[in-house]
Amino acid sequence: MGRWLSSFTLLTTLSFGSTLADNYTVPRLADGTPDLQGVWTNASATPLERAPELGNRRAFTEAEAAEIQTEALARVAADAAPSDPNAEIEAGKLPPVGNYNLFWTDRGMSVTRIGGEPRSSMIIDPPNGRLPPLKTEAEAKLAAARSRGSGTADGPEQRSLGERCLLSFGSASGPPMLPVMYNSYYQIVQSPGYVMIQVEMVHDARIIRIGDRHLPRHVRNWMGDSIGRWEGNTLVVETSNFRPEQSFRGSSEYMRVTERFTRVAADKIDYRFTVTDPTVFTAPFTGELAFTAAGVNLYEYACHEGNYALPGILAAERAAEESSSARSEH
């Protein structure tokens, strides 16, 4: 409940953050570098890609942004309402159980704002706010993966990284770092020569080395190899050397991500990312979103404890194999 309430209070913060930035002086650490430290959230109702019908409209109107916020709050309130014990149930059917109650999730109640604009998508380039097309070979590879589906698994290696507790779900830890269904909280800690970003989801930790060189290309890390530099008040981070198992919207291990972190207010960091992967995408793409001061602590993400999904999925596959073997013997 505390998390949801803290997100609720961020609604007003997001609306006047750009005004505070007008006379804002960026705080600095003892070594003179901008201070980005704290716990932040990027939860937002703004989607990664813009709805096709919006075309090149980069921003919503204020009325549209307010309506999105109202609808998001209404969905949470309706989902959190007590069930009706007297509701009639259709004969022969169980009532829908659903998945996560919206009370416990945090998708973001309002759209992200950059420079005061209520954005209609995180992606700003291409101008239509959509991911660029995939190259022909990459599209065929992705289509083949989709046709195989995710319902079977010969071993744990064929399940997602999140299910295996190896890496955040979606692209929460990134890069690029994007909000997901919940746990979109990040703690930034700085020390001379390093910036660490602790992600609440699956407890990932990105270590950014300032002013260093990239590791050899054959050394590939989860979340890649991140090298940072300061350009004025902006932290610029170049990441490469991704592992082949880590993919962002079909990307390969040759993906490169450039991120820019700029603290524009006491409670806000503007975050920009550019993704380039010439083996997969026909063009680079760039997105922007806001990280807002959360005023909360990170919680431990105990991934394996009480998580019966992975052993259950694998046990079902083994049972299916045994059944198939028994039928073939007869």
C-alpha positions as a Markdown table, in Angstrom:
| # | Residue | x | y | z |
|---|---|---|---|---|
| 1 | Met | 0.0 | 0.0 | 0.0 |
| 2 | Gly | 2.8 | 2.4 | 0.9 |
| 3 | Arg | 4.3 | 2.0 | -2.6 |
| 4 | Trp | 1.0 | 2.8 | -4.3 |
| 5 | Leu | 0.5 | 5.8 | -2.1 |
| 6 | Ser | 4.0 | 7.1 | -2.9 |
| 7 | Ser | 3.3 | 6.8 | -6.6 |
| 8 | Phe | 0.0 | 8.6 | -6.1 |
| 9 | Thr | 1.9 | 11.6 | -4.6 |
| 10 | Leu | 4.2 | 11.6 | -7.6 |
| 11 | Leu | 1.4 | 12.7 | -9.9 |
| 12 | Thr | 1.6 | 16.3 | -8.7 |
| 13 | Thr | 5.4 | 16.2 | -8.7 |
| 14 | Leu | 5.5 | 15.2 | -12.3 |
| 15 | Ser | 3.3 | 18.2 | -13.2 |
| 16 | Phe | 5.5 | 20.9 | -11.8 |
| 17 | Gly | 9.0 | 19.4 | -12.1 |
| 18 | Ser | 9.9 | 21.5 | -15.2 |
| 19 | Thr | 8.9 | 24.7 | -13.4 |
| 20 | Leu | 11.3 | 23.9 | -10.5 |
| 21 | Ala | 14.0 | 23.4 | -13.1 |
| 22 | Asp | 13.9 | 27.1 | -14.2 |
| 23 | Asn | 16.1 | 28.3 | -11.3 |
| 24 | Tyr | 17.6 | 24.9 | -10.4 |
| 25 | Thr | 21.3 | 24.5 | -9.4 |
| 26 | Val | 22.5 | 21.0 | -9.8 |
| 27 | Pro | 24.0 | 19.7 | -6.5 |
| 28 | Arg | 27.6 | 18.4 | -6.7 |
| 29 | Leu | 29.7 | 15.9 | -4.9 |
| 30 | Ala | 33.1 | 16.6 | -3.3 |
| 31 | Asp | 34.8 | 15.7 | -6.6 |
| 32 | Gly | 32.7 | 18.3 | -8.4 |
| 33 | Thr | 30.5 | 15.8 | -10.4 |
| 34 | Pro | 26.7 | 16.3 | -10.5 |
| 35 | Asp | 24.9 | 14.4 | -7.7 |
| 36 | Leu | 22.4 | 11.9 | -9.1 |
| 37 | Gln | 22.2 | 9.9 | -5.9 |
| 38 | Gly | 18.9 | 8.8 | -4.4 |
| 39 | Val | 16.0 | 6.4 | -5.0 |
| 40 | Trp | 14.1 | 7.1 | -8.2 |
| 41 | Thr | 11.1 | 5.7 | -10.1 |
| 42 | Asn | 10.4 | 5.7 | -13.9 |
| 43 | Ala | 6.9 | 4.3 | -13.6 |
| 44 | Ser | 4.7 | 5.9 | -16.2 |
| 45 | Ala | 1.5 | 5.6 | -18.2 |
| 46 | Thr | 3.4 | 6.6 | -21.3 |
| 47 | Pro | 4.0 | 3.6 | -23.6 |
| 48 | Leu | 7.3 | 2.9 | -25.3 |
| 49 | Glu | 5.7 | 3.2 | -28.7 |
| 50 | Arg | 3.1 | 5.7 | -29.7 |
| 51 | Ala | -0.3 | 4.7 | -30.8 |
| 52 | Pro | -0.3 | 4.7 | -34.7 |
| 53 | Glu | -3.3 | 7.0 | -34.9 |
| 54 | Leu | -1.4 | 9.7 | -33.1 |
| 55 | Gly | 1.1 | 10.0 | -36.0 |
| 56 | Asn | 3.9 | 12.4 | -35.2 |
| 57 | Arg | 2.2 | 13.9 | -32.2 |
| 58 | Arg | 5.0 | 13.8 | -29.6 |
| 59 | Ala | 2.9 | 15.2 | -26.8 |
| 60 | Phe | -0.7 | 14.8 | -25.4 |
| 61 | Thr | -2.8 | 17.9 | -24.7 |
| 62 | Glu | -3.2 | 18.7 | -21.0 |
| 63 | Ala | -6.8 | 17.5 | -21.2 |
| 64 | Glu | -5.7 | 14.2 | -22.7 |
| 65 | Ala | -3.0 | 13.8 | -20.1 |
| 66 | Ala | -5.5 | 14.5 | -17.3 |
| 67 | Glu | -7.9 | 11.9 | -18.7 |
| 68 | Ile | -5.2 | 9.2 | -18.8 |
| 69 | Gln | -4.4 | 9.9 | -15.2 |
| 70 | Thr | -8.1 | 9.8 | -14.2 |
| 71 | Glu | -8.7 | 6.5 | -16.0 |
| 72 | Ala | -5.6 | 4.9 | -14.5 |
| 73 | Leu | -6.6 | 5.8 | -11.0 |
| 74 | Ala | -10.1 | 4.6 | -11.6 |
| 75 | Arg | -8.8 | 1.2 | -12.8 |
| 76 | Val | -6.8 | 0.7 | -9.6 |
| 77 | Ala | -9.8 | 1.7 | -7.5 |
| 78 | Ala | -12.2 | -0.6 | -9.3 |
| 79 | Asp | -9.7 | -3.5 | -9.1 |
| 80 | Ala | -9.1 | -3.0 | -5.4 |
| 81 | Ala | -12.8 | -2.9 | -4.6 |
| 82 | Pro | -14.1 | -5.9 | -2.5 |
| 83 | Ser | -15.5 | -8.8 | -4.3 |
| 84 | Asp | -19.3 | -9.3 | -4.2 |
| 85 | Pro | -19.9 | -12.6 | -2.3 |
| 86 | Asn | -23.5 | -12.6 | -3.6 |
| 87 | Ala | -22.6 | -12.2 | -7.3 |
| 88 | Glu | -24.2 | -14.9 | -9.5 |
| 89 | Ile | -21.8 | -17.3 | -11.2 |
| 90 | Glu | -22.6 | -18.7 | -14.5 |
| 91 | Ala | -23.4 | -22.4 | -14.2 |
| 92 | Gly | -20.4 | -24.6 | -14.9 |
| 93 | Lys | -17.9 | -21.8 | -14.9 |
| 94 | Leu | -15.5 | -20.6 | -12.2 |
| 95 | Pro | -15.3 | -16.9 | -11.5 |
| 96 | Pro | -12.2 | -15.2 | -13.1 |
| 97 | Val | -9.3 | -15.2 | -10.6 |
| 98 | Gly | -7.1 | -12.9 | -12.6 |
| 99 | Asn | -3.4 | -12.4 | -12.0 |
| 100 | Tyr | -1.8 | -9.6 | -10.0 |
| 101 | Asn | -4.4 | -7.3 | -8.3 |
| 102 | Leu | -3.7 | -3.7 | -9.5 |
| 103 | Phe | -3.4 | -2.6 | -5.9 |
| 104 | Trp | 0.0 | -4.4 | -5.8 |
| 105 | Thr | 1.3 | -3.2 | -9.2 |
| 106 | Asp | 2.7 | 0.1 | -10.2 |
| 107 | Arg | 2.4 | 0.8 | -13.9 |
| 108 | Gly | 2.4 | 4.6 | -13.3 |
| 109 | Met | -0.6 | 6.7 | -13.0 |
| 110 | Ser | 0.4 | 9.6 | -15.2 |
| 111 | Val | 2.3 | 10.2 | -18.5 |
| 112 | Thr | 5.9 | 11.1 | -18.4 |
| 113 | Arg | 6.8 | 14.8 | -18.9 |
| 114 | Ile | 10.0 | 16.1 | -20.5 |
| 115 | Gly | 10.4 | 19.8 | -20.7 |
| 116 | Gly | 6.9 | 20.2 | -19.5 |
| 117 | Glu | 5.5 | 18.1 | -22.4 |
| 118 | Pro | 3.1 | 15.2 | -21.5 |
| 119 | Arg | 4.6 | 12.7 | -23.8 |
| 120 | Ser | 2.6 | 10.3 | -26.0 |
| 121 | Ser | 5.4 | 7.8 | -26.3 |
| 122 | Met | 8.9 | 7.3 | -24.9 |
| 123 | Ile | 10.3 | 6.9 | -28.4 |
| 124 | Ile | 10.8 | 10.3 | -30.0 |
| 125 | Asp | 12.9 | 9.3 | -33.0 |
| 126 | Pro | 11.7 | 8.1 | -35.5 |
| 127 | Pro | 9.2 | 11.0 | -35.3 |
| 128 | Asn | 6.3 | 8.6 | -35.4 |
| 129 | Gly | 7.3 | 7.3 | -32.0 |
| 130 | Arg | 7.5 | 3.7 | -33.3 |
| 131 | Leu | 10.3 | 1.2 | -33.3 |
| 132 | Pro | 12.0 | 1.1 | -36.8 |
| 133 | Pro | 11.4 | -2.0 | -38.9 |
| 134 | Leu | 13.5 | -5.0 | -38.4 |
| 135 | Lys | 15.9 | -6.3 | -41.1 |
| 136 | Thr | 14.6 | -9.2 | -43.1 |
| 137 | Glu | 16.7 | -11.8 | -41.4 |
| 138 | Ala | 16.0 | -10.5 | -37.9 |
| 139 | Glu | 12.2 | -10.5 | -38.7 |
| 140 | Ala | 12.4 | -14.1 | -39.9 |
| 141 | Lys | 14.3 | -15.2 | -36.8 |
| 142 | Leu | 11.8 | -13.5 | -34.5 |
| 143 | Ala | 8.8 | -15.0 | -36.4 |
| 144 | Ala | 10.4 | -18.5 | -35.9 |
| 145 | Ala | 10.8 | -17.9 | -32.2 |
| 146 | Arg | 7.2 | -16.8 | -31.9 |
| 147 | Ser | 6.0 | -19.9 | -33.8 |
| 148 | Arg | 7.8 | -22.1 | -31.3 |
| 149 | Gly | 5.9 | -20.5 | -28.5 |
| 150 | Ser | 6.9 | -20.4 | -24.8 |
| 151 | Gly | 4.6 | -23.2 | -23.6 |
| 152 | Thr | 7.3 | -25.9 | -23.6 |
| 153 | Ala | 10.8 | -26.2 | -22.2 |
| 154 | Asp | 13.3 | -29.0 | -22.4 |
| 155 | Gly | 15.3 | -27.3 | -19.7 |
| 156 | Pro | 15.5 | -24.1 | -17.6 |
| 157 | Glu | 17.7 | -22.5 | -20.3 |
| 158 | Gln | 14.7 | -22.2 | -22.6 |
| 159 | Arg | 12.7 | -20.1 | -20.1 |
| 160 | Ser | 13.0 | -16.4 | -19.8 |
| 161 | Leu | 15.8 | -14.7 | -17.8 |
| 162 | Gly | 13.3 | -13.2 | -15.4 |
| 163 | Glu | 11.7 | -16.6 | -14.6 |
| 164 | Arg | 15.2 | -18.0 | -13.9 |
| 165 | Cys | 16.0 | -15.0 | -11.6 |
| 166 | Leu | 19.0 | -14.1 | -13.7 |
| 167 | Leu | 17.9 | -10.6 | -14.8 |
| 168 | Ser | 15.0 | -8.2 | -14.5 |
| 169 | Phe | 11.8 | -8.8 | -16.4 |
| 170 | Gly | 11.3 | -6.8 | -19.5 |
| 171 | Ser | 14.0 | -4.1 | -19.8 |
| 172 | Ala | 13.8 | -2.9 | -16.2 |
| 173 | Ser | 17.6 | -3.0 | -15.6 |
| 174 | Gly | 18.3 | -2.4 | -19.2 |
| 175 | Pro | 19.9 | -0.7 | -20.8 |
| 176 | Pro | 17.7 | 1.0 | -21.8 |
| 177 | Met | 16.0 | 1.1 | -18.4 |
| 178 | Leu | 12.3 | 1.1 | -18.9 |
| 179 | Pro | 9.4 | 0.7 | -16.4 |
| 180 | Val | 7.6 | -2.6 | -16.1 |
| 181 | Met | 4.5 | -3.9 | -14.2 |
| 182 | Tyr | 6.0 | -3.2 | -10.8 |
| 183 | Asn | 9.3 | -2.7 | -9.0 |
| 184 | Ser | 10.3 | 0.2 | -11.3 |
| 185 | Tyr | 12.6 | 1.7 | -8.6 |
| 186 | Tyr | 16.3 | 2.5 | -8.9 |
| 187 | Gln | 18.9 | 3.6 | -6.4 |
| 188 | Ile | 21.9 | 5.5 | -7.7 |
| 189 | Val | 25.1 | 5.5 | -5.7 |
| 190 | Gln | 28.2 | 7.4 | -6.8 |
| 191 | Ser | 31.9 | 7.1 | -5.8 |
| 192 | Pro | 35.0 | 8.4 | -7.5 |
| 193 | Gly | 35.3 | 6.7 | -10.8 |
| 194 | Tyr | 32.0 | 4.7 | -10.5 |
| 195 | Val | 28.2 | 5.1 | -10.7 |
| 196 | Met | 26.1 | 2.1 | -9.4 |
| 197 | Ile | 22.5 | 1.7 | -10.3 |
| 198 | Gln | 20.7 | -0.8 | -8.1 |
| 199 | Val | 17.4 | -2.0 | -9.6 |
| 200 | Glu | 14.7 | -3.3 | -7.3 |
| 201 | Met | 13.4 | -5.8 | -9.9 |
| 202 | Val | 15.5 | -9.0 | -9.4 |
| 203 | His | 18.0 | -6.9 | -7.5 |
| 204 | Asp | 20.2 | -6.2 | -10.5 |
| 205 | Ala | 23.2 | -3.9 | -10.1 |
| 206 | Arg | 24.7 | -2.0 | -13.0 |
| 207 | Ile | 28.3 | -0.8 | -12.4 |
| 208 | Ile | 29.3 | 2.1 | -14.7 |
| 209 | Arg | 33.0 | 2.8 | -14.9 |
| 210 | Ile | 33.7 | 6.5 | -15.4 |
| 211 | Gly | 36.4 | 7.3 | -18.0 |
| 212 | Asp | 37.5 | 3.7 | -18.5 |
| 213 | Arg | 37.8 | 1.6 | -21.7 |
| 214 | His | 35.4 | -1.1 | -22.8 |
| 215 | Leu | 36.3 | -4.7 | -22.1 |
| 216 | Pro | 37.4 | -6.8 | -25.1 |
| 217 | Arg | 34.5 | -7.7 | -27.4 |
| 218 | His | 34.6 | -11.4 | -26.4 |
| 219 | Val | 33.9 | -10.5 | -22.7 |
| 220 | Arg | 30.1 | -10.2 | -22.5 |
| 221 | Asn | 28.2 | -9.3 | -19.4 |
| 222 | Trp | 24.6 | -9.2 | -18.2 |
| 223 | Met | 23.4 | -5.6 | -18.9 |
| 224 | Gly | 26.5 | -5.2 | -21.0 |
| 225 | Asp | 29.7 | -3.3 | -20.3 |
| 226 | Ser | 28.9 | 0.3 | -19.3 |
| 227 | Ile | 31.4 | 3.2 | -19.6 |
| 228 | Gly | 30.5 | 6.7 | -18.5 |
| 229 | Arg | 31.7 | 10.2 | -18.9 |
| 230 | Trp | 30.5 | 13.6 | -17.8 |
| 231 | Glu | 29.4 | 16.2 | -20.3 |
| 232 | Gly | 28.6 | 19.3 | -18.2 |
| 233 | Asn | 25.7 | 18.3 | -15.9 |
| 234 | Thr | 24.9 | 15.2 | -18.0 |
| 235 | Leu | 26.2 | 11.6 | -17.3 |
| 236 | Val | 26.7 | 9.9 | -20.7 |
| 237 | Val | 26.9 | 6.1 | -20.6 |
| 238 | Glu | 27.9 | 3.9 | -23.6 |
| 239 | Thr | 27.1 | 0.2 | -23.2 |
| 240 | Ser | 28.1 | -2.7 | -25.4 |
| 241 | Asn | 29.3 | -6.3 | -25.0 |
| 242 | Phe | 25.8 | -7.7 | -24.2 |
| 243 | Arg | 25.3 | -11.4 | -23.8 |
| 244 | Pro | 23.4 | -13.1 | -26.6 |
| 245 | Glu | 20.7 | -14.3 | -24.2 |
| 246 | Gln | 19.8 | -10.7 | -23.3 |
| 247 | Ser | 17.7 | -9.2 | -26.0 |
| 248 | Phe | 15.7 | -5.9 | -26.3 |
| 249 | Arg | 12.9 | -6.1 | -28.8 |
| 250 | Gly | 14.8 | -8.7 | -30.8 |
| 251 | Ser | 18.2 | -7.0 | -30.5 |
| 252 | Ser | 21.4 | -9.0 | -30.7 |
| 253 | Glu | 24.6 | -9.1 | -28.6 |
| 254 | Tyr | 25.9 | -6.4 | -31.0 |
| 255 | Met | 23.4 | -3.8 | -29.7 |
| 256 | Arg | 24.9 | -0.5 | -28.4 |
| 257 | Val | 23.0 | 1.8 | -26.1 |
| 258 | Thr | 23.9 | 5.4 | -25.3 |
| 259 | Glu | 22.2 | 6.9 | -22.2 |
| 260 | Arg | 22.1 | 10.5 | -21.0 |
| 261 | Phe | 21.2 | 11.3 | -17.3 |
| 262 | Thr | 20.5 | 15.0 | -16.6 |
| 263 | Arg | 19.3 | 16.1 | -13.2 |
| 264 | Val | 16.9 | 18.9 | -14.0 |
| 265 | Ala | 15.2 | 19.4 | -10.6 |
| 266 | Ala | 15.6 | 18.3 | -7.0 |
| 267 | Asp | 13.0 | 15.5 | -7.7 |
| 268 | Lys | 13.7 | 14.7 | -11.4 |
| 269 | Ile | 16.2 | 13.3 | -13.8 |
| 270 | Asp | 15.6 | 13.4 | -17.5 |
| 271 | Tyr | 16.7 | 10.2 | -19.1 |
| 272 | Arg | 17.4 | 9.8 | -22.8 |
| 273 | Phe | 18.5 | 6.6 | -24.6 |
| 274 | Thr | 19.6 | 5.7 | -28.1 |
| 275 | Val | 19.7 | 2.1 | -29.3 |
| 276 | Thr | 21.7 | 1.0 | -32.3 |
| 277 | Asp | 21.9 | -2.5 | -33.6 |
| 278 | Pro | 22.7 | -2.7 | -37.4 |
| 279 | Thr | 22.3 | -6.4 | -37.4 |
| 280 | Val | 18.7 | -6.2 | -36.4 |
| 281 | Phe | 17.1 | -2.7 | -36.8 |
| 282 | Thr | 17.0 | -0.8 | -40.0 |
| 283 | Ala | 17.8 | 2.4 | -38.1 |
| 284 | Pro | 18.7 | 3.6 | -34.6 |
| 285 | Phe | 16.0 | 4.9 | -32.3 |
| 286 | Thr | 15.9 | 7.3 | -29.4 |
| 287 | Gly | 13.6 | 7.6 | -26.4 |
| 288 | Glu | 13.1 | 9.8 | -23.4 |
| 289 | Leu | 11.4 | 9.5 | -20.0 |
| 290 | Ala | 11.6 | 11.0 | -16.5 |
| 291 | Phe | 13.0 | 9.5 | -13.3 |
| 292 | Thr | 11.2 | 11.0 | -10.3 |
| 293 | Ala | 12.4 | 11.0 | -6.7 |
| 294 | Ala | 10.6 | 8.3 | -5.0 |
| 295 | Gly | 11.1 | 9.0 | -1.3 |
| 296 | Val | 11.1 | 5.3 | -0.4 |
| 297 | Asn | 13.6 | 2.5 | 0.2 |
| 298 | Leu | 14.3 | -0.4 | -2.1 |
| 299 | Tyr | 13.0 | -3.8 | -0.9 |
| 300 | Glu | 14.7 | -7.1 | -1.2 |
| 301 | Tyr | 13.6 | -9.0 | -4.3 |
| 302 | Ala | 13.5 | -12.6 | -3.1 |
| 303 | Cys | 13.1 | -14.1 | -6.6 |
| 304 | His | 13.4 | -17.9 | -5.9 |
| 305 | Glu | 11.6 | -18.0 | -2.5 |
| 306 | Gly | 8.1 | -19.1 | -3.0 |
| 307 | Asn | 8.4 | -19.1 | -6.8 |
| 308 | Tyr | 6.9 | -22.4 | -8.0 |
| 309 | Ala | 6.5 | -21.4 | -11.7 |
| 310 | Leu | 9.8 | -22.7 | -13.0 |
| 311 | Pro | 9.8 | -26.2 | -11.4 |
| 312 | Gly | 6.0 | -26.4 | -12.2 |
| 313 | Ile | 6.6 | -25.7 | -15.9 |
| 314 | Leu | 9.5 | -28.2 | -16.1 |
| 315 | Ala | 7.6 | -30.8 | -14.2 |
| 316 | Ala | 4.6 | -30.5 | -16.6 |
| 317 | Glu | 7.0 | -31.0 | -19.5 |
| 318 | Arg | 8.5 | -34.1 | -18.0 |
| 319 | Ala | 5.0 | -35.4 | -17.3 |
| 320 | Ala | 4.0 | -34.8 | -20.9 |
| 321 | Glu | 7.1 | -36.6 | -22.1 |
| 322 | Glu | 6.3 | -39.6 | -20.0 |
| 323 | Ser | 2.7 | -39.7 | -21.2 |
| 324 | Ser | 3.9 | -39.5 | -24.8 |
| 325 | Ser | 6.4 | -42.3 | -24.2 |
| 326 | Ala | 3.8 | -44.5 | -22.6 |
| 327 | Arg | 1.4 | -44.1 | -25.5 |
| 328 | Ser | 4.1 | -44.9 | -28.1 |
| 329 | Glu | 5.0 | -48.1 | -26.2 |
| 330 | His | 1.4 | -49.3 | -26.6 |
